């Protein structure tokens, strides 16, 4: 696995988005843990989770606890950076809530520490800006958690360039990551990606396979003909003898050294294929064809 960095921490160039292992349509625990172990075997050393990744009411933290159990069975768990998030909730009816108040974020961090079984969280990210709370107050809570040693690095998610700059002003170089949606089907995050590259902040695209595969948030992958707007990804995949998903992730990696995609997976074979994208080299002509896909 090729290496990239979040702050000073080296991680595999492709991470694992663990959300599909805990929300609607999730696999049984045996397959879920096998998926995490397959990721580690493939060189993945970044696992993305959140306290709100669960299915039913009363399950808050299911995904964090699952990740902790999977890592407890591994001798190489010390090499894994677990990134979790706070500031969102799921009341159990399929909806998502947001709470970016400092008190909530501090309580959420304490609960995540307990579920993960660690003294400090490697990367703690504010899941989404709360329109009812001043952004500086939410980010200020991350600064306090850093100062208290409860988290080692901080990140923000679902943010614009102005929010990134303000977070950087508050946190300095302790702002290590931005986690925004970015994929072939959704490229509006280009300004945020370029700002992260300029500032030396890791950019973690969530739902990176949009246009190629459906996100778990959209009900998971469904069989059927590929979207003709993204035919180039399928054509390049056939030329290389690999999956279009692998080509998609390789395309993302080629966009910037700041990019570390976190594709979701619920089967070992899926994350093994995703991890292999780090070793897939695309030439300039192929990248140009992929850039043009879906833009007309």
N, C-alpha and C positions, 0 to 999 in steps of 0.2 A: 504494500500500500504506500502510495506517495504521501508525503507529510506536508501539512499546512499548520498555521499557528492561530491560536486564540490567545491574545496577550502574548505571554512568553511560553505558553504551554503548547507543545507539539501534539497534533492529532492527525489521524488518518484523513485524507482529503475528502472522503465521503463519510458522513455520519449516519446514524440510525434514528429516524423519527419513530418513537415508541408508541405514539398515540393509538394506532390501530390495534394494539394489543390489549386495550382496555375499554374502548368505547363500543357502540353498537356494532354487531357483527364480529366481535372479537373472537379469536380462537380459544380453545381450552388452554389451561395453564401450561400443560406439557408442551404444546406446540409453541406457545408464546415464549417460554424459557428457551426452547430449542432455537427459536429465531434469534434471540439475543446472543446465545452462545455461538451460533453460526456467524453472526456479525463479528464477534471477537476473533473467531478463527480466520475470518477473511481480512483482518487487519483494521477493522473499525474500532476506534478508541474514543469516539464521541457519541454519547447517547442522550437524546433530547426527550425530556419528559415534562410534566407539569402537574400541579396539585389538582387541576380540574379535569384531567384525563380519566374519566370513569363513565359508567353507564347509568346505574341506578342511583336514586337518592340515597344518601347514607354511605356511598362508596368513595367519598372524597379521598384522593391520594392512592387509589387502587394502582395506578401505573407506577408511581414512585415505589410502592411496596413491592410490586412485581419486579422492577428493575433491581431493587436491593436484594431480593431473594435470588435472582439469577446471578448477580455478581458474587454473592456470598459463596457460591459453589465453584468459583473460579480462582485459581492461583494467580492469574494475570489481571485481576480486577484493579490492582493498584495503578495500572497504566491507563485506566479509563477515566475520561472526564465526563462526569454526569452534569448535564445542564438542566436545571428545572426552572419553573416559572411560577409566579404568583400574581394575583390581581384579577383573576377570572374565576367564575364558578359555574356549576351546572346543577340546577335545582332538581333534575330528574325527569323533565318533560321534553328533553332534547334541545332546550334553549340554552343560551350562554348569558351570563351576567358579567358585569365588570365592577370592580371596587379597587380603586387605586389610592385609597386613603392610607396615610402612613401607618396608622394603628393596624389596619387590616394586613398590610404587607408585612409588618413585623410579626404579627401572629402567624401568618401564613408561612413565613420563613421558619419560625420555630417548629411548626408542625411538619414541614418538609425535612428539617434536620432529623426529627425523630423517626419519620418513616424511612428515610434513607440510611439511618443508623450511622451518621457521620458527625464529626465535631464542627466541620465547616463545609459549606457547599462550594464545589469548584467553580460553577458559573450559575449565578442567579439572575433571572431576567424578569423584568416587568412585562407582563403578558400583553397588556393593551392600555393605551392612555384612557383615563377616566375623564369624560367631559365635565363631571361634577367636581373634580379635584384639580387645583393648579398643578401643572406639569412639574414645576420646580419642587413642589411638596412631595410628589410621588418619587421623583428621582432623589430628593433629599433623604428619603427613607432608605434607599439603596446605599447612599453614602454613609449613613449611620450604621447599617449592617456591615459594611466594609470596615469601618472604624472599630467596630466591636469584634471583628474577626469571625463573624458568623458566615460570611461569604468571602471567597477569595477574589472573584471577579464579578463584575456586573454587566448586564446587557439590557437592551430595550427591544420591544417587538411591536410590529404594526405601527410604525412611526414614519413621519416625514422628515425632510432635511432640517427644518427648523427645530424640531424636537431633538434630532440627533445632535445638532450644534449646542443646544441648551444643555442637554445631558452631558456633553463633553465639557462644557464650561464648569459644570458642577462636579463631575467625577474625575476630570482629567484623564490620564492614561489608564485609569482603572475601569473606564468604559471599554469593554473588550469585544462586544458583539452587538450586532443588529440582526434581528430575525424577522424578515418580512417575506410576504408571499412573492414569488418570482418563478416564472416558468415560460415555456414557449407560448402559452395562451395568455399570460399576464406579464407584460414587460414594463408596466408603468413605474416600477421601482428602480429604473435605471439611474435617476439622479441620486437616490439613496445609496445605491451600489457604488457609484463613482465617488461619492463623498466618503464612504467607508474606506475605499481604496486610498483616497488622499490622506485620510487621518490615521491609517494603519489599524482599522477596526475590522474584525472578521464579519463577513456578511453571510448569514445562514439562510438560504432560501427554503421556506417551508412550502409544502405542496409543489415541489419542483417539477413534477411530471405532468402538470396540467396541460391539456392538449394532446398528451400521449396516453395517459391513464387518468382515471377519475380519482379525486382525492377522497379520503375517508370521510371528510366533512360533506362531500357530495354524494355519499352512499357507496363508495368503493368502486372498484373496476367492474365494468359490465362488458359482456361479449358484444361483438358487432363490428361493422366495418370501421376502419380508422377514419378519422376526420380528414377529408381531402386537403384541408388547409395546411396540414402538417405532414403531407406525404413525403416531404424531403427527409424527415427523420426515419421513416420506414425504408426509403430508398437507400440511404447511407447505411442503415442497419443491414440490409440485404447484401450490400457490397462488402461489408466487413464480416458477415456471418454472425452477427450478434443481435440482441434485442433492440428495438427502438428506444426502450427506456434507458439502456446503457448509453446509447448515442446521445440521448437528451442530457444525461448527467455529465458526460464528457464535454458536451457543448457548453454547459454551465461552467464547468471547471476552466474551460479555455477562455471564458469571458474576462476573468480577473483572478489574480492570485489571492484576492481577499475572499473568494467564494468557497464555502464549504457546504454543499447541499446536504439536506437531512431528509432523504426520502423515507416515507413510511414503509413498513413491511409487516406481514403477518404470517409469513412462511419462510423457512430457512433458505429455500432456493431463490426467493425474491431478493433478500438482502445480499446473498452471495453474488447475484448478477449485478446489483447496484454497486457493490464495492468494487467490482472489476472495472467499472467506468474509469477509475483513477489510472488505469494502465492503458486506456484506449486513446491513441493519438489521432487527432483529426487534422487533415491538412487545410491550407488556407481556402482552397476551393470548396471543400466540404463545409467549412465553417460559414462561408459566404452563402451557400445554398440554405443552410439551416437558419441563418440570420433572416433570410428573405421569406422563410416559411411563415404563413399566417399573418403577414403584414399587408397584403394587398386587399 
